[in-house]
Amino acid sequence: MKIGEMILILDFGSQTTQLIARRIREQKVYCEIHPYSTPLDKIKEMKPAGIVLSGGPCSVYDEGAPHSDSAILDLSIPVLGICYGAQLMILQSGGQVEKAEKREFGKAELKILTTDGLFAGLEIGETHHQVWMSHGDRVEVVPEGFDASAVSAHSPFAALRHQQKPLTAVQFHPEVAHTLIGVDVLRNFIFGFCGCKPDWTMHSFIETQVVQIREQVGDRLVICALSGGVDSSVTAAIVHRAIGDQLTCIYVNNGLMRTGESEAILRFFREKSKLKVIDVDATDFFLSELDEVVDPEIKRKRIGLGFIKIFEEEAAKIGNVSYLAQGTLYPDVIESVSFRGEAPIKSHHNVGGLPEVMKLDLIEPLRELFKDEVRELGLELGLPAEAIHRQPFPGPGLGIRIMGEVTRERLDIIRKADVIVLDEMKKHGWYRKVWQSFAVLLPIQTVGVMGDGRTYEHVIAIRCVDSRDAMTADWSKIPYEILSIISIRIINEVRGVNRVVYDISSKPPATIEWE
């Protein structure tokens, strides 16, 4: 998909690569993340206005270290190298990178030498700017044509720029909040070097997608996987705007939904939308598919395959259906793709869980969007706030919030605990303050005391996180009084649970969902 100008980000494995994309899109400029190994011919076909080489965990001299095609630097396209990307640019240009005598990790003070290029509009001289460093190597020999444009205490070449070519590099990370001039640096690259215009908006996105969907579908029929969540609701709305009654939405109750959720979803769409919705109760089918399955990857893939099987069966009943529309988001795609041959973070049911041979072609209008962009899109499409501001709920449902085997008994426990968590979060005004809040059933039992008697029962973990786009997240600082109420209610009201714990891990290194 191309919407006006596009910035291409080549990913070398940094944990903050997605933040680069977020910062660029915040400037209303479209960008995409692709692997560092993307062939040169494909890059030329994409015709990017600029290229960003991300950071990464390797040293440029490591055996098997990721190297992009050095010819990228000769395309006359502006290139910004960040951290590892900066070192690779210097190495491929004929410079020298070595292990630093003193490494820089965390906050550092940057002294700007020139206001040309990346530092336009910023103060130079003795003024020091806070930036965020994360490197053990540093540039020691500058290649011909490059000049230093900033320094730090341990980096004599903290930023560099080529005198003739549109190449620039920074040793720090402009994408993170700790770099106080980060937005200025990225804006100077996007608009100064690349000449982009801030014209990528949700309104322009809708116009582009409607045309593309109409051209793709023609006079054929489409079914939409409707879960009731934000992603599938927005997908259904934009596809319906494009093709109207050619769309049929299918809601599948996989038996892994929360208490009363299926009934509420169907009632909402039948009463408050113009969508044509049919429902399928496939509880028995999915529970049989998950019988004795404990591996989370197998769970996700069986659930994904199960959905496709049912969608294809329902499509056959409708007749002449050629497409399946689903709410795949950019984080789903990123997390389901492996880096340097390593295992992906997780196989999302709508990406890694799809069969290699599928009878229906896919329509994924949200595939390049982050969650907050999807919410903005939904409001632009006129969807009610109650549909847009729901907390995310995973496609595999409670199946990945039960650690270990999924059984009817364990589903009953997690459903009752989940109701209490959401009830108290809403009651105390915290539901909209956090990104997600939910209960997880752990695969262990612990000793407790109830009524002067020994118990040996299940453990519930509470997970609440703050995030903007699900790519990074921090655990929510919920008041102790609320956590206490939740714990007491779960232990008193959910038979089979005698202990409640709170998850205080961030993403990364953890993920938001436990499986």
Protein Blocks (a to p, Z undefined) as FASTA:
>chain_A
ZZhjadddddehiaklmmmmmmmmmnopacddddfklcfklmmmnopabdcddddfbdfk
bghiacddfklmmnopacddehjlmmmmmmmnopacdddfbdcedjdddddfbfghjlgo
iaehjbccddddddfbdcfbdcehiacfbdcfklmblbccdfkbccdddfbdfkbmklmk
lmmmmmmmmmmmnopacfbcfklmmmmmmmmmmmmnmmaccddddehiaklmmmmmmmmm
mnommpccddddehiacehklmmmmmmmmmmccbdcddddfklmmmmmmgopabfklmmm
mmmmmmmmmmmmmmmmnoopabdcdfddfklmmmmpceehiacfbdcfklmmpcfbdfbd
cddfklmpcfklmmmmmmmnopafklmmpccddfklmmlmcgcjddfklmmmmmmmmmmm
mmmmmmnopmmmpmbdcddddfbdcdddeehiacddddddddddddfkomaccdddddfk
lmmmmmmmmmmmmghiabdcddfbdcdfbdfbfZZ
